[in-house]
Amino acid sequence: MMKLWRFTALLIVLVLLVACSGESTPEAKGTLSSDSGNARGNTDFPFMGVAELDTYLAANSGKPTMVLFWTTWCPSCKQEIPEMELLNKSHGDKMNIITISLDEKVAALDKFFEKGMLDLPVYIGDQAISEKFNVSAIPTLVIFNKEGKMTFAQPGIFPHSMLTAMADKLIKQ
């Protein structure tokens, strides 16, 4: 019976990973271009590449950082974003909480936020940053300790209670 439960749980996780495997939907295909807004020049969504994240972590040393990699077209990401907003409200003064969109077009972010921005920082990343942190499925949560060292990287949906427990542990370290 226990083997059946484990198999079922593994199957569910695999289905979720495949559902958000990073494959683009038709509306997300394409590259950043001037007609859709350039990520490096868009003030609403500043660019966060590998070097920019390294600089961010160095500038914010002394506080742990949680980074959520996501896209606007991913159903699981749409579930995780509110969890991160709740965490930002409860722990944002003690730690850094940011999101990095891996959408290929800024227009997708503009459309996603037509009704309002998130209550946490939204950056736009590129393939290099997703490769650096082995983002093979989305959403992916990456956690850095107070010294800026990566301590956790895992795809999936994390409920607020789990995020809170992780945040409390990081803050106490």
C-alpha positions in Angstrom: 0.0 0.0 0.0 2.8 2.4 0.9 4.5 1.7 -2.5 1.3 2.5 -4.3 1.0 5.8 -2.4 4.7 6.7 -3.2 4.2 5.8 -6.8 1.0 8.0 -7.0 2.8 10.9 -5.3 5.8 10.6 -7.7 3.4 10.4 -10.7 1.7 13.6 -9.6 5.0 15.4 -9.2 6.1 14.3 -12.6 2.9 15.5 -14.2 3.3 18.9 -12.6 6.9 19.1 -13.8 6.0 18.3 -17.3 3.1 20.8 -17.2 5.6 23.5 -16.4 8.6 22.2 -18.2 9.5 25.5 -19.8 8.0 24.9 -23.2 6.5 28.0 -24.6 2.9 28.5 -25.5 2.2 30.2 -28.8 1.6 33.6 -27.2 5.0 33.4 -25.3 7.1 32.4 -28.3 9.5 34.8 -29.8 12.3 37.0 -28.5 12.6 40.3 -26.8 12.3 42.9 -29.4 11.7 46.7 -29.6 8.0 46.3 -30.4 7.4 44.2 -27.3 9.7 46.2 -25.0 13.3 45.6 -24.3 13.9 43.9 -20.9 17.0 45.9 -20.2 15.2 49.2 -20.9 11.9 48.5 -19.3 11.6 50.3 -15.9 8.7 48.2 -14.7 10.7 45.0 -15.2 14.4 45.5 -14.8 16.7 42.9 -16.2 18.2 40.4 -13.8 21.0 38.3 -15.4 23.7 36.3 -13.6 25.9 39.4 -13.0 23.0 41.5 -11.8 21.9 38.8 -9.4 25.5 38.5 -8.1 25.5 42.3 -7.6 22.1 42.2 -5.9 23.2 39.4 -3.5 26.4 41.3 -2.6 24.5 44.5 -2.0 22.0 42.8 0.2 24.3 40.6 2.2 23.2 40.1 5.7 19.7 39.2 4.7 18.6 35.9 3.1 17.1 36.0 -0.4 14.4 33.9 -2.0 14.1 34.0 -5.8 11.1 32.6 -7.6 11.7 31.8 -11.3 8.3 31.8 -13.1 6.4 32.7 -16.3 3.1 34.3 -17.0 1.7 31.3 -18.9 2.4 28.6 -16.2 -0.6 27.6 -14.2 1.5 26.4 -11.3 3.3 29.8 -11.3 0.0 31.6 -11.0 -0.7 29.5 -7.8 2.8 30.2 -6.4 2.8 34.0 -6.9 0.2 34.7 -4.2 2.1 32.5 -1.8 5.2 34.6 -2.4 3.2 37.8 -1.9 2.0 36.5 1.4 5.5 35.7 2.4 6.7 39.1 1.4 4.0 40.7 3.6 5.0 38.6 6.6 8.8 38.4 6.2 9.7 41.0 3.6 11.3 43.2 6.3 13.6 40.4 7.4 14.6 39.0 4.0 14.7 39.7 0.3 12.0 38.2 -1.8 12.1 38.7 -5.6 10.7 37.1 -8.7 12.4 36.6 -12.0 10.2 36.1 -15.0 11.5 33.9 -17.7 8.9 35.1 -20.3 10.5 35.7 -23.7 8.4 38.9 -24.3 8.0 41.8 -22.0 4.5 42.2 -23.6 3.5 39.0 -21.8 4.4 40.6 -18.5 2.6 43.8 -19.4 -0.5 41.9 -20.2 -0.3 39.8 -17.0 0.0 42.9 -14.9 -2.7 45.0 -16.7 -4.8 45.0 -13.5 -1.9 45.8 -11.2 1.6 44.9 -10.2 2.7 42.3 -7.7 3.5 43.4 -4.1 7.1 42.2 -4.6 9.9 43.0 -7.1 9.5 41.5 -10.6 12.6 41.2 -12.8 12.9 39.6 -16.2 15.7 37.1 -16.7 17.3 35.3 -19.6 18.4 31.8 -20.5 21.8 32.3 -18.9 20.4 32.9 -15.4 18.0 29.9 -15.8 20.9 27.7 -16.8 23.1 28.9 -14.0 20.5 27.7 -11.4 19.4 24.6 -13.4 15.9 25.9 -13.9 14.4 23.0 -15.8 10.8 23.4 -14.6 8.9 26.3 -13.4 8.1 27.6 -10.9 11.5 27.1 -9.3 12.4 28.5 -5.9 16.1 29.3 -5.2 17.2 30.3 -1.8 20.4 32.1 -0.7 21.6 32.5 2.8 22.7 35.7 4.4 26.1 35.4 2.8 24.6 35.0 -0.7 25.4 31.3 -1.0 22.7 29.2 -2.7 21.3 26.8 -0.1 18.2 25.5 -1.9 16.9 25.1 -5.5 13.8 23.1 -6.2 10.9 23.3 -8.7 7.4 23.1 -7.5 4.6 24.8 -5.6 5.4 25.7 -2.0 2.5 26.6 0.3 2.8 29.7 2.5 3.2 27.5 5.6 6.3 25.8 4.1 7.7 29.1 2.8 7.3 30.6 6.2 9.1 27.7 7.9 11.9 28.0 5.4 12.1 31.8 5.9 12.1 31.6 9.7 14.9 29.0 9.6 17.0 31.2 7.2 16.5 34.3 9.3 17.6 32.6 12.5 20.8 31.3 10.9 
